[in-house]
Amino acid sequence: MSLATLPRLRAPSTLVLGGTLLALIVVAAIVGIWVTPYDPTLFAVRFRLQPPSLAHPFGTDEFGRDVLSRILAGAHLSLATGFGAMAISLGVGVPLGLVAAFHRGAVQEVIMRAVDLLIALPPVLLGLLVLAVTPPGLFKTIAAVGLVYVPILVRLTRAVALGLLEEDFVQAARARGEGALPILWHEILPNAWPPIIVECGLRVTFAILLGSALSFLGLGPQPPASEWGLMIAEGRDFLTQAPWVCLAPGLSLCVLLVSVNLVGEGLRERLDPHLQGRGHA
């Protein structure tokens, strides 16, 4: 095996490892909605703060609820936050980026100045501003996190589209008399997807982390929901007495973040033309 083949082997292995971990988490999330070892909302005070054991592999919390059951039942909340937020960012950011690239002048200026304003705000602060004016909840958290990453996708889509507008196939479409919408839909968008998908794969990690941070601050799903960030917040008062209450959801969140990051990195190495060229060098 030559050294030149190593970059080409690295991307699939990264993608397979991350995809396998993520698939296991997704399966656990789907199963956890319907089947858990114990009722994740059932109080059993006489079993409160029990250490990990065969009966309770991750221990119990301050109300005697099984931590493993709560992690399984809440896995879909963290997944929904990350991937739901990226879906919103894609749905809003990509069209705005295409419009800003194709229509110069006042339209571009309005879109890009609004993007600059949103990027100037720290992500957590922007999320807090969105959620502060409405009661907290899962869908509002997803919308807030999605809004945070809209400016990034607008700028990326615009940059990619500006480069594609100079390509010969776009000039040929213009020469055929095609309008703005057909050119954007049939010529620009299909060729812009690879870098956009890569960016979304990497940003899902930050979206999950931001959603958990907002839940930790009490601005996400409310008790008795078992969202992992909320579980960490609820268990912080027992960190010295019963560290497993915080440690179990924290480690679960870390595994989720690592798996999503591996998938994003694998996609980047597979789809990035610069890295592909380096692998064939």
C-alpha positions as CSV (number, residue, x, y, z in Angstrom):
1,M,0.0,0.0,0.0
2,S,1.5,3.3,-1.1
3,L,1.4,6.5,1.0
4,A,-0.6,8.2,-1.8
5,T,-3.6,5.9,-1.1
6,L,-3.8,6.8,2.6
7,P,-5.9,10.0,2.2
8,R,-8.4,8.1,0.0
9,L,-8.8,5.4,2.6
10,R,-9.0,7.8,5.5
11,A,-12.2,9.5,4.4
12,P,-14.3,6.4,4.0
13,S,-13.1,5.0,7.4
14,T,-13.9,8.3,9.1
15,L,-17.3,8.4,7.4
16,V,-18.1,4.8,8.2
17,L,-17.1,5.1,11.9
18,G,-19.0,8.3,12.4
19,G,-22.0,7.0,10.4
20,T,-22.1,3.8,12.5
21,L,-22.0,5.7,15.8
22,L,-24.7,8.1,14.5
23,A,-26.9,5.2,13.3
24,L,-26.7,3.5,16.6
25,I,-27.7,6.7,18.4
26,V,-30.6,7.2,15.9
27,V,-31.8,3.7,16.5
28,A,-31.5,4.2,20.3
29,A,-33.5,7.4,19.9
30,I,-36.2,5.8,17.9
31,V,-36.5,2.8,20.2
32,G,-36.2,5.0,23.3
33,I,-39.3,6.9,22.4
34,W,-41.4,3.6,22.8
35,V,-39.3,1.2,24.9
36,T,-37.2,2.1,28.0
37,P,-36.2,-0.1,30.9
38,Y,-38.3,2.1,33.2
39,D,-40.8,4.9,32.9
40,P,-38.5,8.0,32.4
41,T,-41.0,10.3,34.2
42,L,-41.9,8.0,37.1
43,F,-40.8,9.3,40.5
44,A,-39.4,6.7,42.9
45,V,-38.0,8.8,45.7
46,R,-37.0,5.8,47.8
47,F,-34.5,4.9,45.0
48,R,-33.2,8.5,44.6
49,L,-29.5,9.0,43.8
50,Q,-28.7,5.3,43.5
51,P,-25.3,4.6,42.0
52,P,-24.9,2.6,38.8
53,S,-25.9,-1.0,39.2
54,L,-27.2,-4.0,37.2
55,A,-30.8,-2.7,37.9
56,H,-29.9,0.9,36.9
57,P,-26.7,0.9,34.7
58,F,-26.5,4.7,34.8
59,G,-27.9,5.1,38.3
60,T,-30.9,7.2,39.3
61,D,-31.4,10.9,39.7
62,E,-32.7,13.1,42.6
63,F,-36.3,11.8,42.0
64,G,-35.4,8.2,41.7
65,R,-35.9,8.2,37.9
66,D,-33.7,5.8,35.9
67,V,-31.0,7.8,34.1
68,L,-30.5,5.4,31.3
69,S,-34.3,5.5,30.5
70,R,-34.2,9.2,30.5
71,I,-31.2,9.3,28.2
72,L,-32.9,7.0,25.8
73,A,-36.2,8.9,26.0
74,G,-34.5,12.2,25.4
75,A,-32.1,11.3,22.6
76,H,-34.5,12.3,19.9
77,L,-34.7,15.8,21.4
78,S,-31.0,16.5,20.9
79,L,-31.1,15.0,17.4
80,A,-34.2,17.0,16.5
81,T,-32.5,20.2,17.7
82,G,-29.4,19.7,15.6
83,F,-30.9,18.4,12.3
84,G,-34.1,20.4,12.6
85,A,-32.0,23.6,13.0
86,M,-29.9,22.7,10.0
87,A,-33.1,22.1,7.9
88,I,-34.3,25.6,8.8
89,S,-30.9,27.1,8.0
90,L,-30.9,25.3,4.6
91,G,-34.4,26.3,3.8
92,V,-33.8,30.0,4.5
93,G,-30.0,30.5,3.9
94,V,-29.6,28.7,0.6
95,P,-32.4,30.7,-1.3
96,L,-31.2,34.0,0.2
97,G,-27.6,33.2,-0.8
98,L,-28.6,32.4,-4.4
99,V,-30.7,35.5,-4.7
100,A,-27.8,37.6,-3.3
101,A,-25.4,36.1,-5.9
102,F,-27.7,36.5,-8.9
103,H,-29.3,39.9,-8.2
104,R,-26.7,42.6,-7.6
105,G,-27.3,46.0,-6.3
106,A,-29.9,46.9,-3.7
107,V,-31.2,43.3,-3.2
108,Q,-27.7,42.0,-2.5
109,E,-26.9,44.9,-0.2
110,V,-30.0,44.4,1.9
111,I,-29.4,40.7,2.3
112,M,-25.7,40.9,3.0
113,R,-26.0,43.8,5.5
114,A,-28.6,41.8,7.5
115,V,-26.3,38.8,7.4
116,D,-23.4,40.9,8.7
117,L,-25.6,42.2,11.5
118,L,-26.6,38.6,12.6
119,I,-23.0,37.3,12.3
120,A,-21.8,40.1,14.6
121,L,-23.9,38.7,17.5
122,P,-22.5,35.7,19.4
123,P,-24.6,32.5,18.7
124,V,-25.7,32.1,22.3
125,L,-26.8,35.7,22.6
126,L,-28.7,35.5,19.3
127,G,-30.4,32.4,20.6
128,L,-31.3,34.1,23.9
129,L,-32.7,37.1,22.0
130,V,-35.0,34.9,20.0
131,L,-36.2,32.8,22.9
132,A,-36.4,35.7,25.4
133,V,-39.6,37.1,23.8
134,T,-41.5,33.8,23.6
135,P,-42.1,31.0,26.1
136,P,-39.4,28.3,25.8
137,G,-40.1,25.0,24.0
138,L,-38.5,22.5,21.7
139,F,-39.7,23.9,18.4
140,K,-38.8,27.5,19.4
141,T,-35.3,26.3,20.4
142,I,-34.9,24.6,17.0
143,A,-36.1,27.8,15.2
144,A,-33.7,29.9,17.3
145,V,-30.7,27.7,16.6
146,G,-31.6,27.5,12.9
147,L,-31.7,31.3,12.7
148,V,-28.2,31.4,14.2
149,Y,-26.7,29.5,11.3
150,V,-28.7,31.1,8.5
151,P,-26.1,33.9,7.9
152,I,-23.3,31.3,7.5
153,L,-25.2,29.4,4.8
154,V,-26.1,32.6,3.1
155,R,-22.5,33.7,2.8
156,L,-21.3,30.2,1.7
157,T,-24.1,29.8,-0.9
158,R,-23.4,33.3,-2.3
159,A,-19.7,32.7,-2.5
160,V,-20.2,29.3,-4.3
161,A,-22.9,30.7,-6.6
162,L,-20.7,33.7,-7.6
163,G,-18.0,31.3,-8.8
164,L,-20.5,29.1,-10.7
165,L,-22.0,32.1,-12.4
166,E,-18.8,32.6,-14.4
167,E,-18.8,29.0,-15.7
168,D,-19.4,28.2,-19.3
169,F,-22.5,26.1,-18.7
170,V,-24.2,29.1,-17.0
171,Q,-23.2,31.4,-19.8
172,A,-24.6,28.9,-22.3
173,A,-27.9,28.8,-20.3
174,R,-28.0,32.6,-20.5
175,A,-27.4,32.5,-24.2
176,R,-30.3,30.2,-24.6
177,G,-32.5,32.8,-23.0
178,E,-33.2,31.0,-19.7
179,G,-34.4,33.2,-16.9
180,A,-33.0,33.7,-13.4
181,L,-35.1,31.0,-11.7
182,P,-34.3,28.1,-14.2
183,I,-30.6,29.0,-14.1
184,L,-30.5,29.0,-10.3
185,W,-32.5,25.8,-10.0
186,H,-31.1,23.7,-12.9
187,E,-27.5,25.1,-13.2
188,I,-26.3,26.7,-10.0
189,L,-28.0,24.7,-7.2
190,P,-27.0,21.2,-8.3
191,N,-23.4,22.2,-8.5
192,A,-23.5,24.1,-5.2
193,W,-24.7,21.3,-3.1
194,P,-21.4,19.5,-2.2
195,P,-19.8,22.4,-0.3
196,I,-23.2,23.2,1.3
197,I,-23.8,19.6,2.5
198,V,-20.2,19.5,3.9
199,E,-20.8,22.8,5.8
200,C,-24.1,21.6,7.2
201,G,-22.5,18.3,8.3
202,L,-19.9,20.2,10.3
203,R,-22.4,22.8,11.6
204,V,-24.8,20.2,13.0
205,T,-22.3,19.6,15.8
206,F,-22.4,23.2,16.8
207,A,-26.2,23.3,16.5
208,I,-26.6,20.3,18.9
209,L,-24.2,21.9,21.3
210,L,-26.0,25.3,21.1
211,G,-29.4,23.7,21.6
212,S,-28.0,21.8,24.7
213,A,-26.5,25.1,26.0
214,L,-29.9,26.8,25.7
215,S,-31.6,23.9,27.4
216,F,-29.0,24.1,30.2
217,L,-30.0,27.8,30.6
218,G,-33.7,26.8,30.9
219,L,-34.7,28.0,27.4
220,G,-35.3,24.7,25.7
221,P,-37.7,21.8,26.5
222,Q,-39.0,22.1,30.0
223,P,-39.2,19.5,32.8
224,P,-40.1,16.7,32.9
225,A,-38.5,16.4,29.4
226,S,-35.3,14.5,29.4
227,E,-33.3,16.6,26.9
228,W,-29.6,16.0,27.6
229,G,-28.7,19.6,28.2
230,L,-31.6,19.9,30.6
231,M,-30.5,16.7,32.4
232,I,-27.0,18.1,32.9
233,A,-28.5,21.3,34.3
234,E,-30.8,19.4,36.7
235,G,-27.9,17.2,38.0
236,R,-25.3,19.9,38.5
237,D,-26.5,20.4,42.2
238,F,-25.6,16.8,42.8
239,L,-22.2,16.8,41.0
240,T,-20.2,15.8,44.1
241,Q,-22.8,13.6,45.7
242,A,-24.0,11.7,42.6
243,P,-21.8,12.6,39.6
244,W,-23.4,10.0,37.4
245,V,-26.5,12.2,37.1
246,C,-24.5,14.7,35.1
247,L,-21.9,12.4,33.7
248,A,-24.2,10.0,31.9
249,P,-26.0,12.6,29.7
250,G,-22.7,14.6,29.3
251,L,-21.0,11.5,27.9
252,S,-24.0,10.7,25.7
253,L,-23.8,14.2,24.3
254,C,-20.1,13.9,23.7
255,V,-20.6,10.6,21.8
256,L,-23.3,12.3,19.6
257,L,-21.1,15.3,18.9
258,V,-18.1,13.1,18.0
259,S,-20.2,10.9,15.7
260,V,-21.7,13.9,13.9
261,N,-18.3,15.6,13.6
262,L,-16.8,12.4,12.1
263,V,-19.6,12.2,9.5
264,G,-19.0,15.9,8.6
265,E,-15.3,15.4,8.4
266,G,-15.7,12.3,6.2
267,L,-18.1,14.2,3.9
268,R,-15.6,17.0,3.7
269,E,-12.8,14.7,2.7
270,R,-15.0,12.9,0.2
271,L,-16.6,15.9,-1.5
272,D,-14.0,18.6,-1.2
273,P,-12.3,18.8,-4.6
274,H,-9.0,20.2,-3.1
275,L,-8.7,17.3,-0.7
276,Q,-9.6,14.8,-3.5
277,G,-6.9,16.3,-5.6
278,R,-4.4,16.0,-2.8
279,G,-5.3,12.4,-2.4
280,H,-4.6,11.6,-6.0
281,A,-1.3,13.5,-6.0
